[in-house]
């Protein structure tokens, strides 16, 4: 994936709605193929919820639970994205 995709995931953590819009912009520039867009969308869907949701989990469940949710979300998202990329032949 191009370097611009990492910005999409980072911005998606701060503003969840930007993730899809960022992928749309990258696809419009022709930097991603169809299978890469699909892998990115699957990964972004499962990626860590936004900062607001993260802070609510930390407030209601404690910092330890919030960090655990964060780490598990990242792990699940990227593992699923990798498996999807393998199935589609992107990797």
C-alpha positions in Angstrom: 0.0 0.0 0.0 1.2 3.5 -0.6 2.4 5.8 2.2 -0.8 7.8 1.9 -2.8 4.8 3.3 -1.1 5.1 6.7 -2.3 8.7 6.9 -5.8 7.5 6.3 -5.6 5.1 9.3 -4.1 7.7 11.5 -6.7 10.4 10.6 -9.4 7.7 10.8 -8.4 7.3 14.5 -9.0 11.0 15.1 -12.0 11.4 12.9 -13.7 8.1 12.0 -15.5 9.4 9.0 -12.3 10.6 7.3 -11.1 7.1 6.9 -13.5 6.2 4.1 -13.1 9.7 2.5 -9.3 9.3 2.6 -9.5 5.9 0.9 -11.8 7.4 -1.8 -9.3 10.2 -2.4 -6.4 7.8 -2.7 -8.4 5.5 -5.1 -9.3 8.6 -7.2 -5.6 9.3 -7.6 -5.1 5.8 -8.9 -2.7 4.8 -6.1 -4.7 1.7 -5.1 -6.1 -1.1 -7.1 -9.5 -2.7 -6.6 -8.2 -5.5 -4.3 -6.0 -3.1 -2.3 -9.1 -0.8 -1.7 -11.0 -3.9 -0.5 -8.3 -4.9 1.9 -8.0 -1.3 3.2 -11.8 -1.0 3.7 -11.9 -4.3 5.6 -9.0 -3.3 7.8 -10.4 0.2 8.4 -13.8 -1.2 9.3 -12.2 -3.3 12.1 -9.6 -0.7 13.0 -9.6 1.1 16.4 -12.6 3.3 17.0 -12.1 7.0 17.2 -10.5 9.0 20.0 -13.8 9.9 21.5 -14.9 6.2 21.8 -11.4 5.3 23.2 -11.7 8.0 25.8 -15.2 6.8 26.9 -14.0 3.2 27.2 -11.1 4.5 29.4 -13.4 6.6 31.5 -16.0 3.8 32.0 -13.8 0.8 32.2 -10.4 2.2 33.2 -7.2 2.8 31.3 -6.2 -0.8 31.3 -9.4 -1.9 29.6 -9.1 0.9 27.1 -5.6 0.0 26.1 -6.6 -3.6 25.9 -9.5 -2.8 23.5 -7.1 -0.6 21.5 -4.4 -3.3 21.2 -7.0 -6.1 20.4 -8.7 -3.9 17.8 -5.4 -3.1 16.0 -4.4 -6.8 16.1 -7.7 -8.1 14.8 -7.9 -5.4 12.1 -4.4 -5.9 10.7 -4.6 -9.7 11.0 -7.9 -9.8 9.1 -6.6 -7.4 6.6 -3.5 -9.5 6.0 -5.6 -12.7 5.6 -7.9 -10.8 3.2 -4.8 -9.7 1.2 -3.6 -13.2 1.1 -6.9 -14.5 -0.2 -7.1 -11.8 -2.9 -3.4 -12.2 -3.9 -2.4 -8.7 -3.0 0.5 -9.8 -0.9 
